[in-house]
Amino acid sequence: MAKRHNSHLNLSDALGEFIKENKLQKGMDKVDAKDAWVKLMGNGVNNYTTGVELKNETLFVSLSSSVLREELSLGKTKIIAMLNEELGKNLVKKLVLR
């Protein structure tokens, strides 16, 4: 039987430990980054978003509208700051709109 580290571990701490021990954080970060994009950008942008993928520290976002892509590219720095604030950590260093 496995030895418990602490019998009073709350659920989020227990999940955090599990994620860390099983090296799942990168996968969780990818999901979190995609969720942050969807939440921050709202329906107007999400209707034209065809893909969101985090690779290393770069968030790749595929958009079906070249006009929207051009418009968003003007605010990349602000978008990165908003995403990192939403994520609660400095996860996205670069944003690539395609």
Secondary structure, DSSP 8 states (H G I E B T S, - for coil): ----S-TT--HHHHHHHHHHHTT-HHHHHHHHHHHHHHHHHHHHHHTTEEEEEEETTEEEEEES-HHHHHHHHTTHHHHHHHHHHHHTS----EEEE-
